[in-house]
Each structure stands twice: as C-alpha cells, then as structure tokens.
Amino acid sequence: MPLYDSIGKQYTTTRIPDYRIVQKIIDLLNLPPGSLIADIGAGTGGYSQALANRGFSVYAVEPSSVMRQQASEHPQVQWFNGYAEALPLADKSVNAVISILTIHHFSDLEQAFREMHRIIQDGPIILLTFDIRFAQKIWLYDYFPWMWEDALKFLPLHEITSLIEQNTQRKIEVIPLMLPDDLSDLFAAAAWRRPELYLQPEVRAGISSFALGNPDLIASGVTSLAADLSSGKWDAKYGDIRQVTEIDAGYRFLKATIVN
C-alpha cells in the first residue's frame, strides 16, 4: 500500500500550495502557457491545479488512491495512477516534468530519473528536494532529534545530482529555497517560526517524517514542546527566531536541462 494511503487522509487541509513555490516552479519551467507538464507524485494535486490555473495543462501521476480521491477536478488536469519508476505516459509526451518533495519516497531513483527523461520532449525536469546537511539546525530538532538523524540517511544532494546526470545526460542547476515564515504548504520544516503548529495532529499527519516516526518519540517531543510553550521556556530559549523572516532549512530546487 502506498505510504500516503495511510497518512494522506487530511492532506489538503495542511499541504496547501504556497504561491511563492508555484511562482518559482513557473519561473524555472520557463515555458509558455498551454505547455503540458507531468507532475510526478502529485499527491492531492495542489501544485498541478496551481499550474493549471496559470494556463498550463498537467498530467498528474500519483500512486495513492486516497490522495487522488481528494483532488479537485480541473479541466486542465488529467490524472494517472502510477509510480515514478514506471510512468504510465508515452515517450516524449510532455513538455516538462515537475516533482515536488517526492523523490525521497521513490524506490529506485535511477529508474525514476530515466522515466522522467523518457517522457519529455526537450523541456526541463524541475525537482524540489532537501538535504539536511545544508540546513540550519533549528529548535525543531531539539524536540524531535530523530528527524535530523533520519534525514541524514537520505542521499546527499551531490549524489542525487550525479544520478540525474548519469541517467538523463542533462546538466543540473541547484537553486536554494529559503523558507519564509508564513508558508501555506506545511512540510517538515515549514512552520519553523510557528512552533504551535507542530502540536496539531493534522499538521503532523501531513508530514511523512512524523507519519513514519516512532509514536513514543513523537509523543514525548510534543509533550515537551507543549510544556515549554506554555511555561515560556521555549520563548526564553528560542524566541529570537520569531524576529527572523526566512531560513535555509536545506530545501533545494534542481533544474535538469538537456545539454545542447
């Protein structure tokens, strides 16, 4: 069963596409409206729909039926049941590919990258991923240290870019995504200045690292965070972060383009 069949039931309430991420994707695509984009691991279709609202046509590919069933219908979005490693799309059938915070769930990155390359005519592959090694080690990881440790098990960014280059013969551009303090898409580090949000079960349910984490460790961290917020201990120790407007939490866009 796909992971998101179990954790994705309230996904649309906390994983709302952020307009700045949408605009950055569009800037990186650098394609005219009407272009056909494949969104791999589309989830509930938030970013697919956001691109469709900006004039693009989208093939949304998602293996989880729970996620697909939450998607709103859009005349410019066509849904496909499928995995990144075996995309149900024809060769050279799309102008570009996006995949937003998904590649850490893929079972075979090399095959997934080959598949992305196969279905594109000549446009870019745009990925949003993360490498915790580039991140500021913020307060979040004091309460949930296993999140930091688990993230270190993911491939480092340079190995991911090497895999893309080897399997697509494309050149890679790496673009940092600084996280503003008011992101609407509540992925793992998104609420870095809003600690109260991590106390909400529905917020944690939309974050795969919490969904896959040890329930006892999560409960302990939540209890400690709640107590420290209530007592003022959190603000005394970490409150300065409330004056910061953006941080580098290790998130990176990768743009893979054909070498002419």
LUMMILO-855842 format. One line per field, with one value per residue: residue in one letter; x, y, z of N, C-alpha, C in turn. Coordinates in nm, 3 decimals. Each point is the difference from the previous one (the first is absolute). Layout:
<nodes>
rest c(a|...)
nx c(X|...)
ny c(Y|...)
nz c(Z|...)
cax c(X|...)
cay c(Y|...)
caz c(Z|...)
cx c(X|...)
cy c(Y|...)
cz c(Z|...)
</nodes>
This chain:
<nodes>
rest c(m|p|l|y|d|s|i|g|k|q|y|t|t|t|r|i|p|d|y|r|i|v|q|k|i|i|d|l|l|n|l|p|p|g|s|l|i|a|d|i|g|a|g|t|g|g|y|s|q|a|l|a|n|r|g|f|s|v|y|a|v|e|p|s|s|v|m|r|q|q|a|s|e|h|p|q|v|q|w|f|n|g|y|a|e|a|l|p|l|a|d|k|s|v|n|a|v|i|s|i|l|t|i|h|h|f|s|d|l|e|q|a|f|r|e|m|h|r|i|i|q|d|g|p|i|i|l|l|t|f|d|i|r|f|a|q|k|i|w|l|y|d|y|f|p|w|m|w|e|d|a|l|k|f|l|p|l|h|e|i|t|s|l|i|e|q|n|t|q|r|k|i|e|v|i|p|l|m|l|p|d|d|l|s|d|l|f|a|a|a|a|w|r|r|p|e|l|y|l|q|p|e|v|r|a|g|i|s|s|f|a|l|g|n|p|d|l|i|a|s|g|v|t|s|l|a|a|d|l|s|s|g|k|w|d|a|k|y|g|d|i|r|q|v|t|e|i|d|a|g|y|r|f|l|k|a|t|i|v|n)
nx c(0.084|-0.025|0.112|-0.031|-0.021|0.105|0.088|-0.057|-0.068|0.085|0.063|-0.120|-0.012|0.113|-0.018|-0.023|-0.003|0.127|-0.054|0.092|-0.033|-0.130|0.022|0.073|-0.094|-0.092|0.072|0.016|-0.129|-0.024|-0.128|-0.051|-0.101|-0.067|0.122|0.038|-0.036|0.093|-0.093|0.122|-0.086|-0.109|-0.009|-0.052|0.109|0.047|0.122|-0.058|-0.089|0.098|0.069|-0.102|-0.009|0.126|-0.086|0.057|0.030|-0.061|0.098|-0.092|0.118|-0.082|0.078|-0.018|-0.091|0.046|0.119|-0.008|-0.062|0.102|0.045|0.004|-0.113|0.077|-0.057|0.101|-0.056|0.084|-0.071|0.112|-0.034|0.108|0.111|0.091|0.016|-0.129|0.036|-0.130|0.111|-0.036|0.092|0.078|-0.078|0.100|-0.025|-0.044|0.083|-0.094|0.070|-0.100|0.117|0.046|0.116|-0.011|-0.115|0.075|-0.039|0.006|0.089|0.093|-0.084|-0.029|0.128|0.026|-0.098|0.041|0.124|-0.047|-0.077|0.117|-0.053|0.005|-0.105|-0.010|0.078|-0.107|0.095|-0.083|0.118|0.065|0.097|-0.026|0.100|-0.091|-0.069|-0.061|0.072|-0.125|-0.078|-0.059|0.130|-0.020|-0.121|0.040|0.100|-0.089|-0.067|0.092|-0.001|-0.133|-0.003|0.092|-0.101|-0.063|-0.004|0.130|-0.013|0.130|-0.042|-0.100|0.074|0.092|-0.098|-0.043|0.120|0.024|-0.122|0.036|0.132|-0.057|0.006|0.055|-0.104|0.069|-0.126|0.059|-0.081|0.010|-0.021|-0.104|-0.039|-0.061|0.080|-0.075|0.107|-0.066|0.110|0.097|0.079|-0.114|-0.031|0.117|-0.085|-0.069|0.072|-0.098|0.034|0.119|-0.076|-0.031|-0.080|-0.088|0.075|0.017|-0.130|0.019|0.079|0.062|0.091|-0.109|-0.059|0.128|-0.010|0.084|-0.119|0.079|0.092|-0.096|-0.066|0.120|0.034|-0.119|0.008|0.128|-0.032|-0.109|0.072|0.099|-0.093|-0.064|0.117|0.020|0.030|-0.092|-0.082|0.026|-0.011|-0.117|-0.054|0.132|-0.034|-0.082|0.123|0.022|0.026|0.120|-0.001|0.121|-0.104|0.080|-0.103|-0.003|-0.013|-0.030|0.073|-0.054|0.094|-0.048|0.115|-0.001)
ny c(-0.120|0.097|0.059|0.075|-0.130|-0.006|0.084|-0.023|-0.050|0.081|-0.052|0.013|-0.033|-0.069|-0.065|0.127|-0.010|0.026|0.121|0.013|-0.118|0.026|0.125|-0.055|-0.093|0.095|0.074|-0.109|-0.025|0.131|-0.037|0.008|0.077|-0.105|0.015|-0.124|0.000|-0.092|-0.018|-0.040|-0.086|0.016|-0.105|0.102|0.029|0.040|-0.049|-0.116|0.018|0.029|-0.096|-0.084|0.054|-0.028|-0.089|-0.083|-0.099|-0.086|-0.091|-0.030|-0.046|-0.089|-0.076|0.098|-0.096|-0.006|0.020|-0.088|-0.070|0.061|-0.033|0.131|-0.015|-0.010|0.081|0.062|-0.078|-0.089|-0.090|-0.051|-0.127|0.035|-0.073|0.073|-0.122|0.018|0.114|0.017|0.052|0.044|-0.054|0.097|-0.026|0.052|0.127|-0.040|-0.022|-0.007|0.007|0.025|-0.002|-0.073|0.042|0.049|-0.004|0.035|-0.114|0.063|0.081|-0.089|-0.099|0.064|0.029|-0.126|-0.032|0.088|-0.037|-0.123|0.054|0.065|0.102|0.124|0.003|0.074|-0.061|0.031|-0.014|-0.020|0.006|-0.079|0.068|-0.074|-0.046|0.059|-0.065|0.110|-0.034|0.020|0.068|-0.014|-0.002|0.097|0.026|-0.001|-0.038|-0.095|0.116|0.058|-0.096|-0.009|0.134|-0.025|-0.087|0.112|-0.027|0.032|0.130|-0.003|-0.097|0.075|0.110|-0.078|-0.050|0.124|0.051|-0.104|0.024|0.126|0.003|0.046|0.131|0.016|0.076|0.042|0.014|0.069|-0.063|0.128|-0.045|0.067|0.095|0.009|-0.105|-0.015|-0.046|-0.068|0.000|-0.091|0.085|-0.008|-0.059|0.024|0.096|-0.112|-0.010|0.085|0.019|-0.026|0.073|0.041|-0.100|0.088|0.090|-0.070|-0.022|0.126|-0.038|-0.049|0.091|0.071|-0.017|0.008|0.102|-0.022|-0.055|-0.081|0.002|-0.015|-0.088|-0.052|0.014|-0.046|-0.093|-0.019|-0.002|-0.071|-0.074|-0.002|-0.020|-0.085|-0.049|0.018|-0.126|-0.036|0.100|-0.038|-0.123|-0.001|0.085|0.009|-0.128|0.049|0.046|-0.126|0.041|-0.061|-0.132|-0.053|-0.076|0.027|0.078|-0.079|0.094|-0.101|0.063|-0.102|0.048|-0.019|-0.064|0.121)
nz c(0.000|-0.087|0.042|-0.104|-0.022|0.082|-0.053|-0.117|0.102|0.063|-0.102|-0.055|0.128|-0.011|-0.114|0.028|-0.133|0.019|-0.007|0.096|0.051|-0.015|0.041|0.097|0.015|-0.012|0.085|0.073|-0.015|0.010|0.010|-0.121|0.038|0.038|0.054|-0.032|0.128|0.025|0.094|0.036|0.052|-0.073|0.078|0.065|-0.068|0.117|-0.026|-0.030|0.095|0.082|-0.060|0.015|0.120|-0.027|-0.052|0.086|-0.081|0.079|-0.006|0.089|0.041|0.055|0.079|0.086|0.011|0.125|-0.053|-0.099|0.092|0.058|-0.120|-0.016|-0.066|-0.107|-0.089|0.060|0.093|-0.051|0.069|0.054|0.010|0.071|-0.011|0.064|0.051|-0.020|-0.054|0.022|-0.053|-0.118|-0.079|0.048|0.105|0.072|0.035|0.120|0.102|0.097|0.112|0.083|0.064|-0.101|-0.049|0.125|-0.068|-0.102|-0.055|-0.118|0.056|-0.028|0.029|0.111|0.011|-0.027|0.082|0.089|-0.024|0.012|0.093|0.013|-0.065|0.048|0.081|0.110|0.086|0.075|0.091|0.102|0.060|0.085|0.058|0.107|-0.076|-0.076|0.092|0.044|0.104|-0.037|0.081|-0.116|-0.029|0.089|-0.049|-0.125|0.082|0.006|-0.012|0.076|0.092|-0.011|0.001|0.092|0.007|-0.037|-0.130|0.009|-0.004|0.024|0.082|0.044|0.000|0.059|0.076|0.015|0.020|0.078|0.047|-0.016|0.029|0.108|-0.015|0.120|0.028|0.107|0.045|0.098|0.083|0.021|0.123|-0.052|0.081|-0.119|-0.023|-0.109|-0.065|0.094|-0.077|0.011|-0.065|-0.067|0.115|-0.053|-0.036|-0.020|0.111|0.027|-0.128|0.054|0.080|-0.123|0.038|-0.048|0.063|0.110|-0.016|-0.037|0.099|-0.105|0.037|0.028|-0.116|-0.037|0.085|0.101|0.018|0.072|-0.096|-0.089|0.072|0.024|-0.128|-0.034|0.096|-0.034|-0.130|0.024|0.083|-0.089|-0.091|0.079|0.037|-0.130|0.032|-0.091|0.035|0.123|-0.048|-0.067|0.084|-0.003|-0.023|0.091|0.008|-0.032|-0.123|-0.010|-0.028|0.005|-0.034|-0.104|-0.032|-0.106|-0.093|-0.079|-0.091|-0.067|-0.079|-0.121|-0.015|-0.052)
cax c(-0.084|0.079|0.007|-0.097|-0.133|-0.022|0.025|-0.043|-0.146|-0.035|0.112|-0.037|-0.023|0.126|0.100|-0.057|0.112|0.042|0.004|0.139|0.055|-0.064|0.063|0.137|-0.011|-0.031|0.121|0.100|-0.050|0.028|-0.075|-0.120|-0.128|-0.044|0.094|-0.048|0.093|-0.028|0.027|0.025|-0.027|-0.080|-0.074|-0.140|-0.008|0.007|0.088|-0.056|-0.110|0.057|0.055|-0.114|-0.062|0.088|-0.006|0.066|-0.068|0.077|-0.022|0.032|0.026|0.000|-0.037|-0.091|-0.141|-0.049|0.040|-0.069|-0.142|-0.018|0.030|-0.111|0.003|0.042|-0.002|0.134|0.078|-0.040|0.062|0.050|0.044|0.129|0.122|0.105|0.089|-0.069|-0.099|-0.099|-0.004|0.075|0.127|-0.004|-0.141|-0.021|0.102|0.087|-0.038|0.028|-0.021|0.015|0.019|-0.044|0.098|0.047|-0.089|0.013|0.070|0.115|0.021|0.057|-0.108|-0.093|0.058|-0.004|-0.139|-0.029|0.067|-0.065|-0.131|0.011|0.049|0.129|-0.005|0.075|-0.050|0.010|-0.022|0.024|0.043|0.071|0.117|0.008|0.138|0.006|-0.100|0.024|-0.055|-0.091|-0.059|-0.085|0.076|0.023|-0.117|-0.016|0.135|-0.001|-0.027|0.132|0.077|-0.060|0.024|0.139|0.007|-0.032|0.117|0.040|-0.042|0.093|-0.024|-0.124|0.028|0.079|-0.092|-0.076|0.091|0.037|-0.116|-0.075|0.096|-0.040|0.076|-0.081|0.014|-0.053|-0.052|-0.051|-0.131|-0.008|-0.137|-0.058|-0.059|-0.145|-0.032|-0.130|0.024|0.064|0.090|0.065|0.057|-0.070|-0.052|0.118|-0.023|-0.133|0.012|-0.131|-0.062|0.044|-0.083|-0.126|0.013|-0.024|0.123|0.099|-0.047|0.035|0.146|0.034|0.097|-0.078|-0.083|0.085|0.080|-0.039|-0.108|0.039|0.092|-0.080|-0.081|0.090|0.037|-0.118|-0.025|0.103|-0.021|-0.119|0.032|0.093|-0.075|-0.091|0.074|0.085|0.138|0.035|0.029|0.123|0.116|0.001|-0.089|0.064|-0.031|-0.123|0.040|0.059|-0.104|0.018|0.114|0.040|-0.026|0.056|-0.083|0.064|-0.051|0.096|-0.048|0.081|-0.028|0.076|0.120|-0.004)
cay c(0.120|0.122|0.068|0.107|-0.055|0.001|0.128|0.113|0.017|0.141|0.069|0.127|0.104|0.057|0.006|0.093|0.051|0.137|0.077|0.031|-0.122|-0.010|0.096|-0.044|-0.111|0.058|0.068|-0.101|-0.066|0.093|-0.049|0.079|-0.059|-0.101|-0.112|-0.117|-0.031|-0.118|0.017|-0.137|-0.001|0.124|0.009|0.039|0.084|0.143|0.072|-0.021|0.094|0.136|0.021|0.006|0.133|0.097|-0.018|-0.121|-0.129|-0.083|-0.141|-0.023|-0.143|-0.024|-0.139|-0.016|0.028|0.093|0.135|0.037|0.022|0.131|0.104|0.070|-0.012|0.118|-0.040|-0.006|-0.102|-0.137|-0.083|-0.133|-0.085|-0.055|0.027|0.070|-0.097|-0.057|0.102|-0.045|0.106|-0.036|0.068|0.137|0.041|0.123|0.103|0.011|-0.079|0.050|-0.097|0.092|-0.065|-0.138|-0.100|-0.081|-0.116|-0.088|-0.125|-0.015|0.135|-0.003|-0.033|0.113|0.106|-0.044|0.012|0.142|0.042|-0.068|0.054|0.142|0.035|0.067|0.096|-0.034|-0.073|0.087|-0.073|0.064|-0.102|0.063|-0.065|0.056|0.043|0.144|0.069|0.048|-0.096|0.083|-0.056|-0.115|-0.124|-0.025|-0.073|-0.120|-0.023|-0.109|0.056|0.036|-0.123|-0.072|0.073|-0.022|-0.128|0.023|0.030|0.140|0.066|-0.022|-0.134|0.009|0.067|-0.094|-0.100|0.063|0.018|-0.130|-0.070|0.085|0.079|0.141|0.081|0.027|0.126|-0.010|0.130|-0.008|0.054|0.054|-0.016|0.114|-0.036|-0.016|-0.096|-0.067|-0.142|-0.032|-0.114|-0.026|0.114|0.121|0.081|0.025|0.115|-0.018|-0.129|-0.048|-0.084|-0.139|-0.064|-0.040|-0.132|0.004|0.051|-0.109|-0.107|0.033|0.002|-0.143|-0.037|-0.029|-0.118|-0.119|0.002|-0.079|0.074|0.037|0.113|0.115|0.042|0.063|0.131|0.087|0.034|0.096|0.127|0.063|0.050|0.113|0.114|0.046|0.060|0.109|-0.047|-0.001|0.138|0.044|-0.065|0.005|0.106|0.090|-0.042|0.069|0.123|-0.039|-0.005|-0.118|-0.082|-0.108|-0.128|-0.107|-0.030|0.039|-0.032|-0.049|0.016|-0.085|0.038|-0.068|0.069|0.017)
caz c(0.000|0.003|0.129|0.014|0.025|0.145|0.066|-0.081|0.004|0.024|-0.063|-0.062|0.100|0.048|-0.105|-0.098|-0.079|0.031|-0.125|-0.037|-0.060|-0.132|-0.091|-0.027|-0.096|-0.131|-0.047|-0.038|-0.121|-0.110|-0.115|-0.023|0.038|-0.095|0.003|0.073|0.108|0.081|0.142|0.046|0.143|0.007|0.125|-0.019|-0.119|0.029|-0.092|-0.134|-0.021|-0.002|-0.134|-0.093|0.016|-0.066|-0.144|-0.046|0.006|0.093|0.026|0.140|0.022|0.144|0.027|0.113|-0.030|0.102|-0.041|-0.124|0.026|0.062|-0.098|-0.063|-0.146|-0.075|-0.141|-0.058|0.072|-0.025|0.102|-0.032|0.110|-0.040|0.075|-0.074|-0.063|-0.117|-0.029|-0.098|-0.102|-0.120|-0.028|-0.054|-0.001|0.077|-0.021|0.117|0.118|0.134|0.108|0.113|0.130|-0.018|-0.044|0.114|0.012|-0.116|0.032|-0.089|-0.053|-0.135|-0.092|-0.002|-0.082|-0.140|-0.043|-0.020|-0.124|-0.113|-0.038|-0.035|-0.133|0.014|0.111|0.120|0.117|0.116|0.124|0.129|0.094|0.110|0.058|0.135|0.024|-0.030|0.082|0.135|0.097|0.080|0.122|-0.032|0.014|0.142|0.049|-0.082|-0.055|-0.098|-0.132|-0.054|-0.022|-0.112|-0.125|-0.040|-0.072|-0.140|-0.082|-0.008|-0.124|-0.111|-0.054|-0.078|-0.127|-0.082|-0.054|-0.110|-0.114|-0.057|-0.057|-0.095|-0.078|0.012|0.094|0.118|0.072|0.137|0.043|0.138|0.035|0.136|0.049|0.070|0.130|-0.009|-0.104|0.010|-0.019|0.127|-0.001|0.129|0.071|-0.045|0.112|0.083|0.089|0.059|0.069|0.043|-0.103|0.013|0.101|-0.063|-0.064|-0.145|-0.063|0.002|-0.088|-0.137|-0.012|-0.003|0.104|0.121|-0.024|0.004|0.121|0.118|0.069|0.135|-0.009|-0.042|0.114|0.098|-0.053|0.002|0.140|0.042|-0.070|0.056|0.133|-0.011|-0.055|0.105|0.111|-0.048|-0.015|-0.142|-0.043|0.064|-0.061|-0.146|-0.046|-0.097|-0.137|-0.041|-0.068|-0.129|-0.104|-0.084|0.038|-0.090|0.067|-0.080|-0.117|-0.125|-0.133|-0.101|-0.137|-0.089|-0.137|-0.103|-0.044|-0.146)
cx c(0.088|-0.007|-0.116|-0.145|-0.031|0.016|-0.066|-0.146|-0.045|0.101|-0.037|-0.020|0.129|0.106|-0.056|0.115|0.032|0.022|0.142|0.069|-0.057|0.070|0.142|0.000|-0.024|0.122|0.104|-0.043|0.031|-0.064|-0.127|-0.125|-0.051|0.094|-0.054|0.107|-0.044|0.043|0.009|-0.006|-0.084|-0.081|-0.147|-0.016|0.009|0.085|-0.042|-0.108|0.051|0.060|-0.111|-0.069|0.082|0.014|0.069|-0.097|0.088|-0.047|0.045|0.011|0.016|-0.044|-0.106|-0.143|-0.059|0.033|-0.077|-0.147|-0.028|0.018|-0.128|0.013|0.041|0.008|0.138|0.090|-0.058|0.079|0.039|0.042|0.133|0.112|0.104|0.087|-0.061|-0.113|-0.096|-0.021|0.091|0.132|-0.028|-0.142|-0.026|0.115|0.099|-0.055|0.028|-0.022|0.037|0.003|-0.046|0.114|0.054|-0.092|0.016|0.083|0.126|0.020|0.050|-0.108|-0.100|0.053|0.001|-0.142|-0.039|0.059|-0.070|-0.126|0.005|0.048|0.136|0.005|0.074|-0.071|0.024|-0.035|0.014|0.031|0.070|0.122|0.025|0.139|0.018|-0.084|0.059|-0.063|-0.085|-0.057|-0.079|0.072|0.047|-0.115|-0.021|0.133|0.005|-0.031|0.131|0.078|-0.054|0.030|0.143|0.017|-0.034|0.127|0.036|-0.028|0.093|-0.017|-0.129|0.027|0.083|-0.089|-0.082|0.088|0.030|-0.116|-0.081|0.091|-0.040|0.096|-0.093|0.035|-0.067|-0.037|-0.054|-0.142|0.005|-0.146|-0.046|-0.075|-0.148|-0.041|-0.137|0.014|0.082|0.076|0.091|0.048|-0.077|-0.047|0.112|-0.018|-0.136|-0.005|-0.133|-0.062|0.040|-0.076|-0.129|0.017|-0.019|0.120|0.104|-0.041|0.036|0.150|0.049|0.098|-0.069|-0.079|0.081|0.078|-0.054|-0.105|0.039|0.095|-0.074|-0.080|0.084|0.038|-0.114|-0.030|0.099|-0.021|-0.120|0.029|0.089|-0.067|-0.089|0.074|0.081|0.145|0.044|0.040|0.129|0.123|0.009|-0.073|0.060|-0.036|-0.127|0.030|0.058|-0.111|0.014|0.123|0.034|-0.015|0.045|-0.079|0.064|-0.084|0.115|-0.066|0.094|-0.040|0.091|0.119|-0.003|0.139)
cy c(0.125|0.068|0.097|-0.050|0.005|0.138|0.118|0.040|0.144|0.093|0.138|0.112|0.068|0.015|0.081|0.061|0.146|0.077|0.032|-0.122|-0.020|0.092|-0.041|-0.116|0.054|0.071|-0.101|-0.077|0.083|-0.049|0.082|-0.068|-0.092|-0.118|-0.111|-0.044|-0.129|0.027|-0.139|-0.005|0.120|0.014|0.027|0.101|0.148|0.078|-0.023|0.103|0.145|0.031|0.011|0.135|0.110|-0.029|-0.123|-0.118|-0.096|-0.145|-0.025|-0.150|-0.023|-0.144|-0.018|0.037|0.097|0.143|0.044|0.034|0.136|0.114|0.064|-0.015|0.133|-0.041|-0.015|-0.100|-0.138|-0.091|-0.137|-0.070|-0.061|0.045|0.067|-0.095|-0.065|0.094|-0.046|0.104|-0.040|0.076|0.139|0.054|0.130|0.097|0.009|-0.089|0.081|-0.115|0.072|-0.078|-0.145|-0.100|-0.084|-0.119|-0.099|-0.124|-0.018|0.133|-0.002|-0.029|0.115|0.113|-0.038|0.013|0.146|0.048|-0.058|0.071|0.145|0.016|0.068|0.100|-0.051|-0.098|0.092|-0.081|0.096|-0.110|0.069|-0.083|0.068|0.052|0.149|0.083|0.061|-0.101|0.076|-0.079|-0.128|-0.131|-0.023|-0.082|-0.133|-0.036|-0.110|0.052|0.036|-0.126|-0.078|0.069|-0.018|-0.131|0.017|0.035|0.147|0.056|-0.031|-0.139|-0.003|0.064|-0.090|-0.106|0.056|0.012|-0.132|-0.064|0.083|0.077|0.147|0.073|0.047|0.138|-0.017|0.138|-0.013|0.057|0.045|-0.008|0.127|-0.046|-0.031|-0.095|-0.063|-0.151|-0.049|-0.133|0.010|0.124|0.130|0.090|0.036|0.119|-0.008|-0.134|-0.060|-0.096|-0.146|-0.075|-0.055|-0.135|0.004|0.055|-0.111|-0.112|0.026|0.001|-0.144|-0.039|-0.024|-0.128|-0.129|-0.012|-0.089|0.077|0.044|0.120|0.127|0.054|0.071|0.140|0.099|0.046|0.105|0.136|0.074|0.061|0.124|0.123|0.059|0.075|0.123|-0.041|0.001|0.140|0.051|-0.055|0.026|0.121|0.095|-0.038|0.068|0.134|-0.027|-0.013|-0.118|-0.076|-0.096|-0.129|-0.118|-0.036|0.059|-0.039|-0.053|0.017|-0.076|0.029|-0.075|0.085|0.008|-0.009)
cz c(0.000|0.136|0.018|0.001|0.149|0.062|-0.072|0.012|0.025|-0.069|-0.051|0.101|0.044|-0.108|-0.117|-0.080|0.034|-0.129|-0.044|-0.061|-0.139|-0.100|-0.034|-0.099|-0.140|-0.059|-0.050|-0.124|-0.124|-0.130|-0.018|0.057|-0.110|-0.008|0.089|0.099|0.068|0.144|0.062|0.153|0.035|0.127|-0.023|-0.113|0.023|-0.099|-0.145|-0.029|-0.006|-0.136|-0.103|0.007|-0.065|-0.149|-0.055|-0.002|0.080|-0.005|0.144|0.025|0.150|0.029|0.109|-0.037|0.101|-0.038|-0.124|0.025|0.064|-0.100|-0.052|-0.151|-0.062|-0.146|-0.062|0.071|-0.028|0.094|-0.052|0.128|-0.040|0.091|-0.089|-0.079|-0.124|-0.039|-0.110|-0.110|-0.115|-0.010|-0.056|-0.009|0.075|-0.028|0.116|0.110|0.125|0.099|0.129|0.132|-0.002|-0.015|0.116|0.024|-0.115|0.036|-0.083|-0.071|-0.144|-0.104|-0.011|-0.088|-0.148|-0.057|-0.024|-0.132|-0.122|-0.048|-0.047|-0.144|0.012|0.115|0.124|0.093|0.119|0.124|0.118|0.099|0.117|0.037|0.133|0.032|-0.028|0.097|0.126|0.097|0.102|0.118|-0.025|0.031|0.143|0.059|-0.075|-0.066|-0.104|-0.141|-0.069|-0.036|-0.119|-0.132|-0.049|-0.076|-0.148|-0.076|0.007|-0.139|-0.116|-0.060|-0.083|-0.136|-0.091|-0.063|-0.115|-0.124|-0.070|-0.076|-0.099|-0.093|-0.003|0.094|0.111|0.057|0.136|0.048|0.141|0.011|0.145|0.045|0.070|0.125|-0.006|-0.112|0.023|-0.015|0.119|-0.006|0.123|0.075|-0.024|0.113|0.097|0.096|0.070|0.074|0.041|-0.102|0.013|0.110|-0.060|-0.072|-0.151|-0.075|-0.006|-0.096|-0.146|-0.027|0.011|0.110|0.134|-0.019|0.010|0.130|0.110|0.080|0.140|0.000|-0.041|0.117|0.105|-0.045|0.004|0.142|0.050|-0.064|0.057|0.137|-0.007|-0.059|0.107|0.110|-0.039|-0.019|-0.146|-0.044|0.061|-0.072|-0.150|-0.058|-0.102|-0.144|-0.051|-0.068|-0.139|-0.103|-0.094|0.047|-0.114|0.079|-0.084|-0.124|-0.126|-0.120|-0.084|-0.136|-0.092|-0.143|-0.096|-0.041|-0.153|-0.060)
</nodes>
